[in-house]
Amino acid sequence: MPAPTRWGICGAGKISHDFTTVLHSMSADEHQVVAVAARDVGKAKSFAQLHGIPKAFGSYEELAQDSDIDVVYIGVIHPKHLSVGLQMLAGNKPVLCEKPFTMNACETQELINAAQSRGLFLMEAMWTRFFPVYQEVRTALKRDEMQDIRLVRAEFGANVTNVPRCIQKELGGGAVLDIGIYCLQFISMVYNGEKPEEIHSTGTLCDTGVDETVTVILKYSGNRLGIFTCSLLMPLSNEGFIFSPQGHIKIPAPLWCPTKIETSWGNMEFPLPPISATTNFTNGSGMCYEADEVRRCLLKGFKESPIMPLAESELLSSIMKKVLMQLGVSYESPSKASSV
């Protein structure tokens, strides 16, 4: 039987809490959390005590150099994804990095290049992709009824304008990067990672300069469309739809962590595995699916996940860059803004 996958956790915030909680709910024969690192060693120690983690570090470099770690989960705010990711890869650690991968297309390429040059596993933590509902969608797309898809539509909105992380630019705020990416990855998955021929975006900005409410129209070859709206200001339907002349698929809310699928030929439900502790985010126990995918890939010697490949992370990053440019928002460094 293969040895357990030993996880190191970067960051001691809410998302790291949820991921660690879920790992502890899984079989210890398959997943173990052995270390946590945060910039504040006090926070790292408190996190370790709460979760029963043997090691707590006050720097990410210490975790990167720990030989007892098989893979690192990066749950810091996304402006720090690149620097922390590069540290982990330099320490020869495979990496699961929270979405969005980085702040812009140039950074995404740099992170991927670093992993590939070292022959290390790297994956964007698009946990949505690994839910059983999404597996069912991928299966359903092979049906005769769905062979002529013409429109994919998605919405994700919530009133989070009182959350600094969501609206402050220096913290990586903005609707597209934070929640719009869930809608975009849904459209991209349906269209098999194809690059759109046209991208049209419109929206409004917060007083802080980040995008607040955005609608994007993507036109693909063969007159196929993808349309999504995301908002930090107001709740939306938070659903996803796939339409063809012969049939349709609906993912009821929450689109990003669903348990139900409705189709023109029937409905199905996929209950989440129970966990003993609570999570900060809706349906957090579903993070188990991406954890299992990482373990599966590592055991098989894969350098990326076929379900969330690096080429698609690159594509999503490049599309979001163009969307934000059309809105007048940029997260590029001045020296690199015109090079990607």
Contacts in CASP RR format, 6 or more apart in sequence:
PFRMAT RR
TARGET T0000
AUTHOR 0000-0000-0000
METHOD contacts of the structure
MODEL  1
MPAPTRWGICGAGKISHDFTTVLHSMSADEHQVVAVAARDVGKAKSFAQL
HGIPKAFGSYEELAQDSDIDVVYIGVIHPKHLSVGLQMLAGNKPVLCEKP
FTMNACETQELINAAQSRGLFLMEAMWTRFFPVYQEVRTALKRDEMQDIR
LVRAEFGANVTNVPRCIQKELGGGAVLDIGIYCLQFISMVYNGEKPEEIH
STGTLCDTGVDETVTVILKYSGNRLGIFTCSLLMPLSNEGFIFSPQGHIK
IPAPLWCPTKIETSWGNMEFPLPPISATTNFTNGSGMCYEADEVRRCLLK
GFKESPIMPLAESELLSSIMKKVLMQLGVSYESPSKASSV
1 29 0 8 1.000
2 299 0 8 1.000
4 28 0 8 1.000
4 29 0 8 1.000
4 30 0 8 1.000
4 31 0 8 1.000
4 32 0 8 1.000
5 30 0 8 1.000
5 31 0 8 1.000
5 32 0 8 1.000
5 70 0 8 1.000
5 71 0 8 1.000
5 294 0 8 1.000
5 295 0 8 1.000
5 298 0 8 1.000
6 32 0 8 1.000
6 33 0 8 1.000
6 34 0 8 1.000
6 68 0 8 1.000
6 69 0 8 1.000
6 70 0 8 1.000
6 71 0 8 1.000
7 23 0 8 1.000
7 31 0 8 1.000
7 32 0 8 1.000
7 33 0 8 1.000
7 34 0 8 1.000
7 69 0 8 1.000
7 70 0 8 1.000
7 71 0 8 1.000
7 72 0 8 1.000
7 73 0 8 1.000
8 33 0 8 1.000
8 34 0 8 1.000
8 35 0 8 1.000
8 36 0 8 1.000
8 37 0 8 1.000
8 63 0 8 1.000
8 66 0 8 1.000
8 69 0 8 1.000
8 71 0 8 1.000
8 72 0 8 1.000
8 73 0 8 1.000
9 16 0 8 1.000
9 19 0 8 1.000
9 20 0 8 1.000
9 33 0 8 1.000
9 35 0 8 1.000
9 36 0 8 1.000
9 37 0 8 1.000
9 47 0 8 1.000
9 53 0 8 1.000
9 72 0 8 1.000
9 73 0 8 1.000
9 75 0 8 1.000
10 16 0 8 1.000
10 36 0 8 1.000
10 37 0 8 1.000
10 38 0 8 1.000
10 60 0 8 1.000
10 63 0 8 1.000
10 72 0 8 1.000
10 73 0 8 1.000
10 74 0 8 1.000
10 75 0 8 1.000
10 76 0 8 1.000
10 84 0 8 1.000
10 85 0 8 1.000
10 88 0 8 1.000
11 36 0 8 1.000
11 37 0 8 1.000
11 38 0 8 1.000
11 44 0 8 1.000
11 47 0 8 1.000
11 74 0 8 1.000
11 75 0 8 1.000
11 76 0 8 1.000
12 36 0 8 1.000
12 38 0 8 1.000
12 40 0 8 1.000
12 43 0 8 1.000
12 44 0 8 1.000
12 46 0 8 1.000
12 47 0 8 1.000
13 47 0 8 1.000
13 75 0 8 1.000
14 280 0 8 1.000
14 281 0 8 1.000
15 75 0 8 1.000
15 98 0 8 1.000
15 280 0 8 1.000
15 281 0 8 1.000
16 36 0 8 1.000
16 47 0 8 1.000
16 73 0 8 1.000
16 75 0 8 1.000
17 47 0 8 1.000
17 50 0 8 1.000
17 51 0 8 1.000
17 279 0 8 1.000
17 280 0 8 1.000
18 279 0 8 1.000
18 280 0 8 1.000
18 281 0 8 1.000
18 284 0 8 1.000
18 287 0 8 1.000
19 73 0 8 1.000
19 75 0 8 1.000
19 287 0 8 1.000
19 291 0 8 1.000
20 33 0 8 1.000
20 36 0 8 1.000
20 47 0 8 1.000
20 51 0 8 1.000
20 53 0 8 1.000
21 51 0 8 1.000
21 275 0 8 1.000
21 277 0 8 1.000
21 278 0 8 1.000
21 279 0 8 1.000
22 275 0 8 1.000
22 279 0 8 1.000
22 284 0 8 1.000
22 285 0 8 1.000
22 286 0 8 1.000
22 287 0 8 1.000
22 288 0 8 1.000
22 291 0 8 1.000
23 31 0 8 1.000
23 32 0 8 1.000
23 33 0 8 1.000
23 291 0 8 1.000
24 33 0 8 1.000
24 51 0 8 1.000
24 277 0 8 1.000
25 273 0 8 1.000
25 275 0 8 1.000
25 276 0 8 1.000
25 277 0 8 1.000
25 285 0 8 1.000
25 288 0 8 1.000
26 288 0 8 1.000
26 291 0 8 1.000
26 292 0 8 1.000
30 292 0 8 1.000
30 295 0 8 1.000
31 291 0 8 1.000
31 295 0 8 1.000
33 51 0 8 1.000
33 52 0 8 1.000
33 53 0 8 1.000
34 53 0 8 1.000
34 54 0 8 1.000
34 55 0 8 1.000
34 66 0 8 1.000
34 68 0 8 1.000
34 69 0 8 1.000
35 53 0 8 1.000
35 54 0 8 1.000
35 55 0 8 1.000
35 56 0 8 1.000
35 57 0 8 1.000
35 63 0 8 1.000
35 66 0 8 1.000
35 68 0 8 1.000
35 69 0 8 1.000
36 44 0 8 1.000
36 47 0 8 1.000
36 48 0 8 1.000
36 51 0 8 1.000
36 53 0 8 1.000
36 55 0 8 1.000
36 56 0 8 1.000
36 57 0 8 1.000
36 63 0 8 1.000
37 44 0 8 1.000
37 56 0 8 1.000
37 57 0 8 1.000
37 58 0 8 1.000
37 59 0 8 1.000
37 60 0 8 1.000
37 62 0 8 1.000
37 63 0 8 1.000
38 44 0 8 1.000
38 47 0 8 1.000
38 57 0 8 1.000
38 58 0 8 1.000
39 58 0 8 1.000
39 59 0 8 1.000
39 60 0 8 1.000
40 58 0 8 1.000
41 56 0 8 1.000
41 57 0 8 1.000
41 58 0 8 1.000
42 56 0 8 1.000
42 58 0 8 1.000
44 56 0 8 1.000
44 57 0 8 1.000
44 58 0 8 1.000
45 56 0 8 1.000
47 53 0 8 1.000
47 56 0 8 1.000
48 54 0 8 1.000
48 55 0 8 1.000
48 56 0 8 1.000
55 66 0 8 1.000
55 68 0 8 1.000
57 63 0 8 1.000
57 66 0 8 1.000
60 84 0 8 1.000
60 87 0 8 1.000
60 88 0 8 1.000
61 87 0 8 1.000
63 69 0 8 1.000
63 72 0 8 1.000
63 88 0 8 1.000
64 72 0 8 1.000
64 87 0 8 1.000
64 88 0 8 1.000
64 90 0 8 1.000
64 91 0 8 1.000
64 93 0 8 1.000
65 91 0 8 1.000
69 93 0 8 1.000
70 94 0 8 1.000
70 298 0 8 1.000
71 93 0 8 1.000
71 94 0 8 1.000
71 95 0 8 1.000
71 96 0 8 1.000
71 121 0 8 1.000
71 294 0 8 1.000
71 298 0 8 1.000
72 85 0 8 1.000
72 88 0 8 1.000
72 93 0 8 1.000
72 94 0 8 1.000
72 95 0 8 1.000
72 96 0 8 1.000
73 96 0 8 1.000
73 98 0 8 1.000
73 125 0 8 1.000
74 81 0 8 1.000
74 84 0 8 1.000
74 85 0 8 1.000
74 88 0 8 1.000
74 95 0 8 1.000
74 96 0 8 1.000
74 97 0 8 1.000
74 98 0 8 1.000
74 125 0 8 1.000
75 97 0 8 1.000
75 98 0 8 1.000
76 84 0 8 1.000
76 98 0 8 1.000
77 165 0 8 1.000
77 171 0 8 1.000
77 172 0 8 1.000
78 98 0 8 1.000
78 99 0 8 1.000
78 100 0 8 1.000
78 102 0 8 1.000
78 103 0 8 1.000
78 172 0 8 1.000
78 177 0 8 1.000
79 103 0 8 1.000
79 170 0 8 1.000
79 171 0 8 1.000
79 172 0 8 1.000
81 97 0 8 1.000
81 98 0 8 1.000
81 100 0 8 1.000
81 101 0 8 1.000
81 102 0 8 1.000
81 103 0 8 1.000
81 107 0 8 1.000
81 111 0 8 1.000
82 102 0 8 1.000
82 103 0 8 1.000
82 107 0 8 1.000
82 110 0 8 1.000
82 111 0 8 1.000
85 95 0 8 1.000
85 97 0 8 1.000
85 111 0 8 1.000
85 114 0 8 1.000
86 110 0 8 1.000
86 111 0 8 1.000
86 114 0 8 1.000
88 95 0 8 1.000
89 95 0 8 1.000
89 111 0 8 1.000
89 114 0 8 1.000
89 115 0 8 1.000
89 118 0 8 1.000
89 120 0 8 1.000
89 122 0 8 1.000
90 114 0 8 1.000
92 118 0 8 1.000
92 120 0 8 1.000
93 120 0 8 1.000
94 120 0 8 1.000
94 121 0 8 1.000
94 122 0 8 1.000
94 294 0 8 1.000
94 298 0 8 1.000
95 115 0 8 1.000
95 120 0 8 1.000
95 121 0 8 1.000
95 122 0 8 1.000
95 123 0 8 1.000
96 123 0 8 1.000
96 125 0 8 1.000
96 290 0 8 1.000
96 294 0 8 1.000
97 111 0 8 1.000
97 122 0 8 1.000
97 123 0 8 1.000
97 124 0 8 1.000
97 125 0 8 1.000
98 124 0 8 1.000
98 125 0 8 1.000
99 124 0 8 1.000
99 125 0 8 1.000
99 126 0 8 1.000
99 181 0 8 1.000
100 124 0 8 1.000
100 177 0 8 1.000
100 178 0 8 1.000
100 181 0 8 1.000
100 316 0 8 1.000
100 317 0 8 1.000
100 320 0 8 1.000
101 107 0 8 1.000
101 108 0 8 1.000
101 111 0 8 1.000
101 124 0 8 1.000
101 313 0 8 1.000
101 316 0 8 1.000
101 317 0 8 1.000
102 108 0 8 1.000
102 110 0 8 1.000
102 111 0 8 1.000
102 317 0 8 1.000
103 172 0 8 1.000
103 177 0 8 1.000
103 331 0 8 1.000
104 317 0 8 1.000
104 321 0 8 1.000
104 330 0 8 1.000
104 331 0 8 1.000
104 332 0 8 1.000
104 336 0 8 1.000
104 340 0 8 1.000
105 314 0 8 1.000
105 317 0 8 1.000
105 318 0 8 1.000
105 320 0 8 1.000
105 321 0 8 1.000
105 340 0 8 1.000
106 332 0 8 1.000
106 333 0 8 1.000
106 336 0 8 1.000
106 339 0 8 1.000
106 340 0 8 1.000
108 313 0 8 1.000
108 314 0 8 1.000
108 317 0 8 1.000
109 314 0 8 1.000
109 340 0 8 1.000
111 122 0 8 1.000
112 122 0 8 1.000
112 310 0 8 1.000
112 313 0 8 1.000
112 314 0 8 1.000
115 121 0 8 1.000
115 122 0 8 1.000
115 303 0 8 1.000
115 310 0 8 1.000
116 122 0 8 1.000
116 303 0 8 1.000
116 310 0 8 1.000
119 303 0 8 1.000
120 303 0 8 1.000
121 294 0 8 1.000
121 297 0 8 1.000
121 298 0 8 1.000
121 301 0 8 1.000
121 302 0 8 1.000
121 303 0 8 1.000
121 304 0 8 1.000
122 303 0 8 1.000
122 304 0 8 1.000
122 310 0 8 1.000
123 290 0 8 1.000
123 293 0 8 1.000
123 294 0 8 1.000
123 297 0 8 1.000
123 304 0 8 1.000
123 305 0 8 1.000
123 308 0 8 1.000
123 310 0 8 1.000
124 308 0 8 1.000
124 310 0 8 1.000
124 313 0 8 1.000
125 290 0 8 1.000
126 181 0 8 1.000
126 185 0 8 1.000
126 290 0 8 1.000
126 308 0 8 1.000
126 313 0 8 1.000
127 257 0 8 1.000
127 286 0 8 1.000
127 287 0 8 1.000
127 289 0 8 1.000
127 290 0 8 1.000
128 134 0 8 1.000
128 182 0 8 1.000
128 185 0 8 1.000
128 186 0 8 1.000
128 255 0 8 1.000
128 256 0 8 1.000
128 257 0 8 1.000
129 185 0 8 1.000
129 189 0 8 1.000
129 290 0 8 1.000
129 307 0 8 1.000
129 308 0 8 1.000
130 289 0 8 1.000
130 290 0 8 1.000
130 292 0 8 1.000
130 293 0 8 1.000
130 307 0 8 1.000
130 308 0 8 1.000
131 257 0 8 1.000
131 258 0 8 1.000
131 259 0 8 1.000
131 270 0 8 1.000
131 286 0 8 1.000
131 289 0 8 1.000
132 270 0 8 1.000
132 289 0 8 1.000
133 251 0 8 1.000
133 258 0 8 1.000
133 259 0 8 1.000
133 260 0 8 1.000
133 261 0 8 1.000
133 268 0 8 1.000
133 270 0 8 1.000
134 189 0 8 1.000
134 258 0 8 1.000
136 261 0 8 1.000
136 268 0 8 1.000
136 270 0 8 1.000
137 189 0 8 1.000
137 190 0 8 1.000
137 242 0 8 1.000
137 249 0 8 1.000
137 251 0 8 1.000
137 261 0 8 1.000
138 189 0 8 1.000
140 146 0 8 1.000
140 249 0 8 1.000
140 261 0 8 1.000
140 263 0 8 1.000
141 149 0 8 1.000
141 190 0 8 1.000
141 242 0 8 1.000
141 249 0 8 1.000
143 265 0 8 1.000
144 246 0 8 1.000
145 244 0 8 1.000
145 246 0 8 1.000
145 247 0 8 1.000
145 264 0 8 1.000
145 265 0 8 1.000
146 242 0 8 1.000
146 244 0 8 1.000
146 246 0 8 1.000
146 247 0 8 1.000
146 249 0 8 1.000
147 244 0 8 1.000
147 246 0 8 1.000
148 244 0 8 1.000
148 245 0 8 1.000
148 246 0 8 1.000
149 190 0 8 1.000
149 191 0 8 1.000
149 224 0 8 1.000
149 242 0 8 1.000
149 243 0 8 1.000
149 244 0 8 1.000
150 223 0 8 1.000
150 224 0 8 1.000
150 225 0 8 1.000
150 243 0 8 1.000
150 244 0 8 1.000
150 245 0 8 1.000
151 224 0 8 1.000
151 225 0 8 1.000
151 226 0 8 1.000
151 227 0 8 1.000
151 241 0 8 1.000
151 242 0 8 1.000
151 243 0 8 1.000
152 186 0 8 1.000
152 187 0 8 1.000
152 190 0 8 1.000
152 191 0 8 1.000
152 224 0 8 1.000
152 225 0 8 1.000
152 226 0 8 1.000
152 227 0 8 1.000
152 240 0 8 1.000
152 241 0 8 1.000
152 242 0 8 1.000
152 243 0 8 1.000
153 226 0 8 1.000
153 227 0 8 1.000
153 228 0 8 1.000
153 240 0 8 1.000
153 241 0 8 1.000
153 243 0 8 1.000
154 182 0 8 1.000
154 183 0 8 1.000
154 186 0 8 1.000
154 187 0 8 1.000
154 227 0 8 1.000
154 228 0 8 1.000
154 229 0 8 1.000
154 239 0 8 1.000
154 240 0 8 1.000
154 241 0 8 1.000
154 255 0 8 1.000
155 183 0 8 1.000
155 228 0 8 1.000
155 229 0 8 1.000
155 230 0 8 1.000
155 236 0 8 1.000
155 237 0 8 1.000
155 238 0 8 1.000
155 239 0 8 1.000
155 240 0 8 1.000
155 255 0 8 1.000
156 179 0 8 1.000
156 180 0 8 1.000
156 182 0 8 1.000
156 183 0 8 1.000
156 228 0 8 1.000
156 229 0 8 1.000
156 230 0 8 1.000
156 231 0 8 1.000
156 236 0 8 1.000
156 238 0 8 1.000
156 255 0 8 1.000
156 256 0 8 1.000
157 175 0 8 1.000
157 179 0 8 1.000
157 229 0 8 1.000
157 230 0 8 1.000
157 231 0 8 1.000
157 232 0 8 1.000
157 234 0 8 1.000
157 235 0 8 1.000
157 236 0 8 1.000
157 238 0 8 1.000
158 179 0 8 1.000
158 231 0 8 1.000
158 232 0 8 1.000
158 234 0 8 1.000
158 235 0 8 1.000
158 236 0 8 1.000
158 238 0 8 1.000
159 232 0 8 1.000
159 233 0 8 1.000
159 234 0 8 1.000
159 235 0 8 1.000
160 166 0 8 1.000
160 167 0 8 1.000
160 232 0 8 1.000
161 167 0 8 1.000
161 206 0 8 1.000
161 212 0 8 1.000
161 232 0 8 1.000
161 233 0 8 1.000
164 171 0 8 1.000
165 171 0 8 1.000
165 172 0 8 1.000
165 173 0 8 1.000
166 173 0 8 1.000
166 174 0 8 1.000
166 178 0 8 1.000
166 232 0 8 1.000
167 173 0 8 1.000
167 174 0 8 1.000
167 206 0 8 1.000
167 208 0 8 1.000
167 210 0 8 1.000
167 212 0 8 1.000
167 232 0 8 1.000
168 208 0 8 1.000
168 210 0 8 1.000
169 208 0 8 1.000
169 209 0 8 1.000
169 210 0 8 1.000
169 331 0 8 1.000
172 178 0 8 1.000
172 210 0 8 1.000
172 331 0 8 1.000
173 210 0 8 1.000
174 206 0 8 1.000
174 210 0 8 1.000
174 211 0 8 1.000
174 212 0 8 1.000
174 232 0 8 1.000
174 329 0 8 1.000
175 210 0 8 1.000
175 211 0 8 1.000
175 212 0 8 1.000
175 213 0 8 1.000
175 214 0 8 1.000
175 230 0 8 1.000
175 231 0 8 1.000
175 232 0 8 1.000
176 184 0 8 1.000
176 211 0 8 1.000
176 214 0 8 1.000
176 216 0 8 1.000
176 230 0 8 1.000
176 320 0 8 1.000
176 323 0 8 1.000
176 324 0 8 1.000
176 327 0 8 1.000
177 320 0 8 1.000
177 324 0 8 1.000
177 331 0 8 1.000
178 232 0 8 1.000
179 230 0 8 1.000
179 232 0 8 1.000
179 256 0 8 1.000
180 214 0 8 1.000
180 228 0 8 1.000
180 230 0 8 1.000
181 316 0 8 1.000
181 320 0 8 1.000
182 255 0 8 1.000
182 256 0 8 1.000
183 228 0 8 1.000
183 229 0 8 1.000
183 230 0 8 1.000
183 240 0 8 1.000
183 255 0 8 1.000
184 216 0 8 1.000
184 228 0 8 1.000
184 316 0 8 1.000
184 319 0 8 1.000
184 320 0 8 1.000
185 312 0 8 1.000
185 316 0 8 1.000
186 228 0 8 1.000
186 240 0 8 1.000
186 251 0 8 1.000
186 255 0 8 1.000
187 218 0 8 1.000
187 226 0 8 1.000
187 228 0 8 1.000
188 194 0 8 1.000
188 312 0 8 1.000
188 315 0 8 1.000
188 316 0 8 1.000
188 319 0 8 1.000
190 242 0 8 1.000
191 220 0 8 1.000
191 224 0 8 1.000
191 226 0 8 1.000
193 311 0 8 1.000
193 312 0 8 1.000
193 315 0 8 1.000
194 220 0 8 1.000
194 221 0 8 1.000
195 315 0 8 1.000
196 218 0 8 1.000
196 219 0 8 1.000
196 220 0 8 1.000
196 226 0 8 1.000
196 319 0 8 1.000
197 219 0 8 1.000
197 220 0 8 1.000
197 221 0 8 1.000
198 217 0 8 1.000
198 218 0 8 1.000
198 219 0 8 1.000
199 216 0 8 1.000
199 217 0 8 1.000
199 218 0 8 1.000
199 219 0 8 1.000
199 319 0 8 1.000
199 322 0 8 1.000
199 323 0 8 1.000
199 326 0 8 1.000
200 216 0 8 1.000
200 217 0 8 1.000
200 218 0 8 1.000
200 219 0 8 1.000
200 326 0 8 1.000
201 214 0 8 1.000
201 215 0 8 1.000
201 216 0 8 1.000
201 217 0 8 1.000
201 322 0 8 1.000
201 323 0 8 1.000
201 326 0 8 1.000
201 327 0 8 1.000
202 214 0 8 1.000
202 215 0 8 1.000
202 326 0 8 1.000
202 327 0 8 1.000
203 211 0 8 1.000
203 212 0 8 1.000
203 213 0 8 1.000
203 214 0 8 1.000
203 215 0 8 1.000
203 327 0 8 1.000
204 211 0 8 1.000
204 212 0 8 1.000
204 213 0 8 1.000
204 214 0 8 1.000
205 211 0 8 1.000
205 212 0 8 1.000
205 327 0 8 1.000
205 328 0 8 1.000
205 329 0 8 1.000
206 212 0 8 1.000
206 232 0 8 1.000
209 329 0 8 1.000
210 232 0 8 1.000
210 329 0 8 1.000
211 324 0 8 1.000
211 327 0 8 1.000
211 329 0 8 1.000
212 231 0 8 1.000
212 232 0 8 1.000
212 233 0 8 1.000
213 229 0 8 1.000
213 230 0 8 1.000
213 231 0 8 1.000
213 232 0 8 1.000
213 233 0 8 1.000
213 234 0 8 1.000
214 229 0 8 1.000
214 230 0 8 1.000
214 231 0 8 1.000
214 323 0 8 1.000
214 327 0 8 1.000
215 227 0 8 1.000
215 228 0 8 1.000
215 229 0 8 1.000
216 227 0 8 1.000
216 228 0 8 1.000
216 229 0 8 1.000
216 323 0 8 1.000
217 225 0 8 1.000
217 226 0 8 1.000
217 227 0 8 1.000
218 225 0 8 1.000
218 226 0 8 1.000
218 227 0 8 1.000
218 319 0 8 1.000
219 225 0 8 1.000
219 226 0 8 1.000
220 226 0 8 1.000
229 236 0 8 1.000
230 236 0 8 1.000
237 253 0 8 1.000
238 253 0 8 1.000
238 254 0 8 1.000
238 255 0 8 1.000
238 256 0 8 1.000
239 250 0 8 1.000
239 251 0 8 1.000
239 252 0 8 1.000
239 253 0 8 1.000
239 255 0 8 1.000
240 250 0 8 1.000
240 251 0 8 1.000
240 255 0 8 1.000
241 248 0 8 1.000
241 249 0 8 1.000
241 250 0 8 1.000
241 251 0 8 1.000
242 248 0 8 1.000
242 249 0 8 1.000
242 250 0 8 1.000
246 264 0 8 1.000
247 263 0 8 1.000
247 264 0 8 1.000
247 265 0 8 1.000
248 263 0 8 1.000
248 264 0 8 1.000
249 261 0 8 1.000
249 262 0 8 1.000
249 263 0 8 1.000
249 264 0 8 1.000
250 261 0 8 1.000
250 262 0 8 1.000
250 263 0 8 1.000
251 258 0 8 1.000
251 260 0 8 1.000
251 261 0 8 1.000
251 262 0 8 1.000
252 258 0 8 1.000
252 260 0 8 1.000
252 261 0 8 1.000
252 262 0 8 1.000
254 282 0 8 1.000
254 283 0 8 1.000
257 281 0 8 1.000
257 282 0 8 1.000
257 283 0 8 1.000
257 284 0 8 1.000
257 286 0 8 1.000
258 283 0 8 1.000
259 269 0 8 1.000
259 270 0 8 1.000
259 271 0 8 1.000
259 272 0 8 1.000
259 283 0 8 1.000
260 267 0 8 1.000
260 268 0 8 1.000
260 269 0 8 1.000
260 270 0 8 1.000
261 267 0 8 1.000
261 268 0 8 1.000
261 269 0 8 1.000
261 270 0 8 1.000
272 283 0 8 1.000
272 284 0 8 1.000
272 285 0 8 1.000
272 286 0 8 1.000
273 285 0 8 1.000
273 286 0 8 1.000
273 288 0 8 1.000
274 285 0 8 1.000
275 285 0 8 1.000
279 285 0 8 1.000
293 305 0 8 1.000
293 307 0 8 1.000
293 308 0 8 1.000
294 305 0 8 1.000
296 302 0 8 1.000
297 304 0 8 1.000
297 305 0 8 1.000
304 310 0 8 1.000
318 340 0 8 1.000
321 332 0 8 1.000
321 340 0 8 1.000
324 330 0 8 1.000
324 331 0 8 1.000
330 337 0 8 1.000
332 340 0 8 1.000
END
